[in-house]
């Protein structure tokens, strides 16, 4: 009887001790696992469409402003713009090329300071003086230093955009730009090397009003930009971001001479919706972009230009852009 009681006591004590003991802690994740999760997270501290250095928005916006210029342009004489002429019946074609350099500083912990070199080429056809169709392509190389785990990434971005626009009464233009882009990332850090890629779809309808008097030409362009981005990487769940934003761009161009033009611009951008799914970082909802541009026409067919812009009043992103390009019409 004593032996039986002793066995029962030992079993009871063992069960009580097992119940009281905490479960063993889970194994600590490896450095490679932490790096892979942090790397993809750092690609999307906010939706790509919400960044000031977004390549898809830059391509669509540039195409829209170029279309407005072509649709509302009228001949000049000694630098003074003349009255509108009847629309030209034959088609007018234009080829263009542009280089952009962007430097972006991101003040957020999971943000990315980046430098971007971008080249774009495009062509448009203007029919009957009031209907424009164009196609644009851009390639960008972005090198980013991420403020997490001492890692960095390189991005090769290829985007193509189609634009269709029409003018009414020589001063009103409506149209849309939209397209597709693919980005290949190579992310390098203490956990190794991680490839990732992103597919982007965009659509950007716009409406613009222009007014010209004497040497001065002004335009006001309103645009809505929708962007869908889907990022994938080996062994990590796909990240999908949708962003919606509107912009309003006011430009004033002064014809100093028949060949030389000076332009100033201000663009207001507001994010309607869109934030990264991976982390809940604060996102700047509105900012203004101030720019200047100087263009010179060597002939009626060939124009070259250079410009600078700065994104102001953004809480987290500080972007400077320098660009230059040429346009040939025939």
C-alpha positions as CSV (number, residue, x, y, z in Angstrom):
1,X,0.0,0.0,0.0
2,X,2.8,2.4,0.8
3,X,4.5,1.6,-2.5
4,X,1.3,2.3,-4.4
5,X,0.8,5.6,-2.6
6,X,4.4,6.6,-3.4
7,X,4.0,5.9,-7.1
8,X,0.8,7.9,-7.2
9,X,2.5,10.8,-5.4
10,X,5.4,10.8,-7.9
11,X,3.0,10.8,-10.9
12,X,0.9,13.6,-9.4
13,X,4.0,15.7,-8.8
14,X,5.3,15.1,-12.4
15,X,2.0,16.1,-13.9
16,X,1.8,19.3,-11.8
17,X,5.4,20.2,-12.8
18,X,4.6,19.6,-16.5
19,X,1.6,21.8,-16.3
20,X,3.5,24.6,-14.5
21,X,6.5,24.6,-16.9
22,X,6.2,27.2,-19.7
23,X,6.5,25.9,-23.3
24,X,9.9,26.0,-24.8
25,X,10.6,29.3,-26.8
26,X,10.4,29.0,-30.6
27,X,13.8,28.8,-32.3
28,X,15.2,32.2,-33.2
29,X,14.9,33.1,-36.9
30,X,18.1,32.9,-38.9
31,X,19.8,36.1,-40.2
32,X,18.9,35.0,-43.8
33,X,15.2,34.7,-42.8
34,X,15.2,38.1,-41.2
35,X,16.9,39.6,-44.2
36,X,14.5,38.2,-46.7
37,X,11.4,39.5,-44.8
38,X,13.0,42.9,-44.2
39,X,14.2,43.2,-47.8
40,X,10.8,42.8,-49.4
41,X,9.2,44.9,-46.6
42,X,11.7,47.7,-47.4
43,X,10.7,47.7,-51.0
44,X,7.2,48.9,-50.0
45,X,7.4,51.2,-47.0
46,X,4.6,52.9,-48.9
47,X,2.8,52.1,-52.2
48,X,5.3,52.7,-55.1
49,X,2.6,55.0,-56.7
50,X,2.9,57.3,-53.6
51,X,6.6,58.0,-54.1
52,X,7.8,61.3,-55.6
53,X,10.3,59.4,-57.8
54,X,7.7,57.1,-59.3
55,X,8.7,56.2,-62.9
56,X,5.2,55.3,-64.2
57,X,3.7,58.6,-63.1
58,X,6.7,60.5,-64.5
59,X,6.3,58.9,-67.9
60,X,2.5,59.4,-68.1
61,X,2.7,63.0,-66.8
62,X,5.4,64.0,-69.2
63,X,3.5,62.5,-72.1
64,X,0.4,64.3,-71.2
65,X,2.1,67.7,-70.9
66,X,3.9,67.2,-74.2
67,X,0.5,66.3,-75.8
68,X,-1.0,69.5,-74.4
69,X,1.9,71.6,-75.9
70,X,1.5,70.0,-79.3
71,X,-2.3,70.3,-79.5
72,X,-2.5,73.9,-78.4
73,X,0.7,75.2,-80.2
74,X,0.3,78.1,-82.7
75,X,2.9,79.7,-85.0
76,X,5.1,82.5,-83.7
77,X,6.5,85.5,-85.4
78,X,9.5,87.3,-83.8
79,X,8.7,85.6,-80.5
80,X,5.1,86.9,-80.4
81,X,2.4,84.3,-80.8
82,X,0.0,84.9,-83.6
83,X,-3.7,84.1,-83.8
84,X,-4.6,80.4,-84.3
85,X,-4.5,79.1,-87.8
86,X,-6.9,76.6,-89.3
87,X,-5.9,73.0,-88.4
88,X,-3.3,71.5,-90.6
89,X,-4.8,68.7,-92.7
90,X,-1.7,66.6,-93.1
91,X,-0.2,64.6,-90.2
92,X,2.7,66.0,-88.1
93,X,5.1,63.6,-86.5
94,X,7.5,64.1,-83.6
95,X,10.3,62.1,-82.1
96,X,11.8,62.9,-78.7
97,X,14.4,61.7,-76.3
98,X,15.0,62.7,-72.6
99,X,17.4,62.0,-69.8
100,X,16.5,62.4,-66.1
101,X,18.6,62.2,-63.0
102,X,16.7,62.0,-59.7
103,X,18.2,62.1,-56.1
104,X,15.8,61.1,-53.3
105,X,16.4,61.2,-49.6
106,X,13.9,59.2,-47.4
107,X,13.8,60.2,-43.8
108,X,11.9,57.1,-42.6
109,X,13.6,54.2,-40.9
110,X,12.4,51.7,-43.5
111,X,12.8,54.1,-46.3
112,X,15.3,54.0,-49.2
113,X,17.6,56.8,-50.2
114,X,18.0,56.5,-54.0
115,X,19.7,57.8,-57.1
116,X,18.0,57.2,-60.5
117,X,19.3,57.5,-64.0
118,X,16.5,57.4,-66.6
119,X,16.3,57.5,-70.4
120,X,13.1,57.8,-72.4
121,X,12.2,57.9,-76.1
122,X,8.9,58.5,-77.7
123,X,7.0,59.4,-80.8
124,X,3.7,61.1,-81.5
125,X,1.5,61.7,-84.5
126,X,-0.7,64.8,-84.7
127,X,-3.6,64.4,-87.2
128,X,-5.8,67.2,-88.5
129,X,-4.2,69.4,-86.0
130,X,-6.5,68.3,-83.1
131,X,-6.0,64.5,-82.5
132,X,-2.8,63.0,-81.1
133,X,-1.6,59.5,-80.6
134,X,1.8,58.6,-79.1
135,X,3.9,55.9,-77.6
136,X,6.7,56.3,-75.1
137,X,9.3,54.0,-73.5
138,X,11.6,54.6,-70.6
139,X,14.4,52.7,-68.9
140,X,15.5,53.6,-65.4
141,X,18.3,52.3,-63.2
142,X,17.8,53.0,-59.5
143,X,20.4,52.3,-56.8
144,X,19.0,52.5,-53.3
145,X,20.5,52.3,-49.8
146,X,18.0,50.9,-47.4
147,X,18.1,52.0,-43.8
148,X,17.7,48.5,-42.4
149,X,20.2,45.7,-41.8
150,X,22.8,47.6,-43.9
151,X,21.3,46.3,-47.1
152,X,20.9,47.9,-50.6
153,X,19.1,47.2,-53.8
154,X,19.4,47.8,-57.5
155,X,16.4,48.2,-59.7
156,X,16.1,48.0,-63.5
157,X,12.8,49.5,-64.6
158,X,11.2,49.2,-68.0
159,X,8.0,51.1,-68.8
160,X,5.9,51.7,-71.9
161,X,3.0,54.2,-72.1
162,X,0.4,54.8,-74.8
163,X,-1.3,58.3,-75.0
164,X,-4.4,59.4,-76.9
165,X,-5.6,63.0,-76.7
166,X,-7.8,65.5,-78.6
167,X,-8.1,69.3,-78.5
168,X,-11.3,71.4,-78.8
169,X,-11.4,75.1,-79.8
170,X,-7.6,75.4,-79.7
171,X,-7.5,75.8,-75.9
172,X,-9.1,72.7,-74.3
173,X,-7.5,69.2,-74.4
174,X,-8.6,65.9,-73.0
175,X,-7.0,62.5,-73.2
176,X,-5.5,59.6,-71.3
177,X,-2.1,57.9,-70.9
178,X,-1.7,54.3,-69.6
179,X,0.7,51.4,-69.8
180,X,2.7,48.6,-68.3
181,X,6.0,48.4,-66.5
182,X,8.3,45.7,-65.2
183,X,11.0,46.1,-62.5
184,X,13.8,43.6,-61.6
185,X,15.3,44.1,-58.2
186,X,18.5,42.7,-56.8
187,X,18.6,43.1,-53.0
188,X,21.9,42.5,-51.2
189,X,22.5,42.4,-47.5
190,X,23.9,40.4,-44.6
191,X,21.5,37.6,-45.3
192,X,22.7,37.1,-48.8
193,X,21.3,38.1,-52.2
194,X,17.5,38.1,-53.0
195,X,16.0,38.7,-56.4
196,X,12.5,40.2,-56.7
197,X,10.4,41.7,-59.5
198,X,7.4,44.0,-59.8
199,X,4.7,44.3,-62.5
200,X,2.9,47.7,-62.8
201,X,-0.2,48.7,-64.6
202,X,-1.3,52.4,-64.9
203,X,-4.0,54.6,-66.3
204,X,-4.0,58.4,-66.2
205,X,-6.8,60.4,-67.7
206,X,-6.3,64.2,-67.9
207,X,-7.9,67.5,-69.0
208,X,-6.1,70.7,-69.8
209,X,-6.9,74.3,-70.6
210,X,-4.5,76.7,-72.3
211,X,-4.4,80.4,-72.8
212,X,-1.9,82.5,-74.7
213,X,-1.4,86.2,-75.2
214,X,1.5,87.9,-76.8
215,X,4.7,86.2,-75.6
216,X,3.1,84.4,-72.7
217,X,1.5,80.9,-72.9
218,X,-0.1,79.3,-69.8
219,X,-1.8,76.0,-69.2
220,X,-3.5,74.2,-66.4
221,X,-3.6,70.4,-66.5
222,X,-5.6,68.1,-64.1
223,X,-4.7,64.4,-64.0
224,X,-5.9,61.3,-62.2
225,X,-3.4,58.5,-61.8
226,X,-4.2,54.9,-60.9
227,X,-1.5,52.4,-60.4
228,X,-1.4,48.7,-59.5
229,X,1.9,47.2,-58.4
230,X,2.5,43.5,-57.6
231,X,5.8,42.5,-56.2
232,X,7.0,38.9,-55.9
233,X,10.2,37.2,-54.5
234,X,11.2,33.6,-53.9
235,X,9.7,32.1,-50.8
236,X,7.8,35.3,-49.8
237,X,4.1,36.0,-50.3
238,X,3.3,38.5,-53.1
239,X,2.7,42.1,-52.2
240,X,0.0,44.0,-54.1
241,X,-0.4,47.8,-53.9
242,X,-3.0,50.0,-55.4
243,X,-2.6,53.8,-55.4
244,X,-4.9,56.6,-56.5
245,X,-3.8,60.2,-56.8
246,X,-4.7,63.5,-58.5
247,X,-2.4,66.3,-59.6
248,X,-2.9,69.8,-60.9
249,X,-0.1,71.4,-62.9
250,X,0.2,75.1,-63.7
251,X,2.7,76.2,-66.3
252,X,3.7,79.5,-67.7
253,X,6.0,79.8,-70.7
254,X,7.5,83.1,-72.0
255,X,8.9,83.4,-75.5
256,X,12.0,85.6,-74.9
257,X,12.9,85.4,-78.6
258,X,11.6,83.4,-81.6
259,X,13.9,80.6,-80.6
260,X,14.3,80.9,-76.8
261,X,11.5,80.0,-74.3
262,X,11.6,80.1,-70.5
263,X,9.1,78.1,-68.5
264,X,8.1,77.9,-64.8
265,X,5.7,75.4,-63.3
266,X,4.1,74.3,-60.1
267,X,2.4,70.9,-59.6
268,X,0.3,70.0,-56.7
269,X,-0.1,66.2,-55.9
270,X,-2.5,64.6,-53.5
271,X,-2.7,60.9,-52.6
272,X,-6.4,59.8,-52.5
273,X,-5.6,56.2,-51.4
274,X,-2.7,53.8,-51.4
275,X,-0.3,52.4,-48.8
276,X,2.0,49.4,-48.6
277,X,0.4,46.2,-47.2
278,X,3.6,45.1,-45.5
279,X,4.2,47.9,-42.9
280,X,2.1,50.8,-41.6
281,X,4.6,53.6,-42.1
282,X,3.3,57.2,-42.4
283,X,2.8,58.3,-45.9
284,X,2.9,61.9,-47.2
285,X,-0.5,62.6,-48.6
286,X,0.3,65.9,-50.5
287,X,3.2,67.8,-51.8
288,X,4.1,70.4,-54.4
289,X,6.7,70.3,-57.2
290,X,8.3,73.5,-58.4
291,X,10.2,73.4,-61.7
292,X,11.9,75.5,-64.4
293,X,12.7,74.7,-68.0
294,X,14.6,76.5,-70.8
295,X,14.2,75.4,-74.4
296,X,15.9,76.6,-77.6
297,X,14.8,75.9,-81.2
298,X,17.7,75.5,-83.7
299,X,15.1,75.3,-86.4
300,X,11.3,74.8,-86.8
301,X,12.0,71.1,-86.6
302,X,14.6,70.7,-83.8
303,X,14.2,71.9,-80.2
304,X,16.5,71.1,-77.2
305,X,15.7,71.8,-73.6
306,X,16.9,71.4,-70.0
307,X,15.1,71.6,-66.7
308,X,15.1,71.2,-62.9
309,X,12.4,70.4,-60.4
310,X,12.1,70.0,-56.6
311,X,9.4,68.3,-54.6
312,X,8.6,70.5,-51.7
313,X,6.4,70.1,-48.5
314,X,6.8,66.3,-48.5
315,X,7.2,65.1,-44.9
316,X,9.4,62.2,-45.7
317,X,10.8,62.3,-49.3
318,X,13.1,64.9,-50.6
319,X,13.5,64.6,-54.4
320,X,15.6,66.7,-56.8
321,X,15.3,66.1,-60.6
322,X,17.5,67.4,-63.4
323,X,16.6,66.6,-67.0
324,X,17.4,67.4,-70.6
325,X,16.2,66.4,-74.0
326,X,15.4,67.1,-77.6
327,X,12.4,66.9,-79.9
328,X,12.4,66.6,-83.7
329,X,9.3,67.3,-85.7
330,X,8.6,66.5,-89.4
